[in-house]
């Protein structure tokens, strides 16, 4: 189990507890928040690994990125590979292609696929209201959203584990509203091909800071079966992802590009 919100994430321990009935869990997470980092891998930095115990749970806090955590956990920190990587529960949704490609939570799951381990990413939030709900929820480790989100995520993971991870799927991205519970309707979805708008605001001359307001491009035109539309409707979105796709091009362009 890993995340991109770090060792102090209020979503961490509730998910450990919710997943515990499924089998032994090993936890390796960033030592601090590493959101919006994608699948970055540390190259020149030395990665310190610190063992912590929180509420009886042993946690390895790693001074690196989410994908670093997955790679270390799979290959270096434990005696055997895990049977599954669970990344999350992320504090905020990862719906639409723009978020999918930018998310450290997804990046950690991608690293699991690269290592040959099935992976599931879990994310909770509110469409278009990213800042508002987080402000209160993150400040309160006992906020009811965390145990509720953990139960939803664990229930989806349980279904996948009991059925067997699907063939020809590289990872599964699960997104759900912050008020979802285990009885909330769920739907298999597709990844909406949607980006985002401005990420940075000017702070001073020549200085900009990250200040994303949650705005997504072309959100009103997404298909009904997309992850964005399903979460907006209050349901749980479960998106099976294939990472390795090759695009098709026209015969005329192929003729221009290929040479024998």
Buried (B, 14 or more C-beta within 10 A) or exposed (E): BBBBBBBBBBBBBBBBBBBEEBEEBBBBBBBEBBBBBBBBBBEEEEBEBEEEEBEEBEBBBBBBBBBBBBBBBBEEBEEEEBEBBBBBBBBBBBBBBBBBBBBBBBBBBBBBBBBEBBBBBBBBBBBBEBEEBBEEBBEEBEBEBBBBBBBBBBBBBBEBBEEEBEEEBBBBBBBBBBBBEEEBEBBEBBBBBBBBEEBEEEEEEEEEEEEBEBEBEEBEEBEEEBBBBBBBEEBBBBBBBEEEEEEEEEEEEEEEEEEE
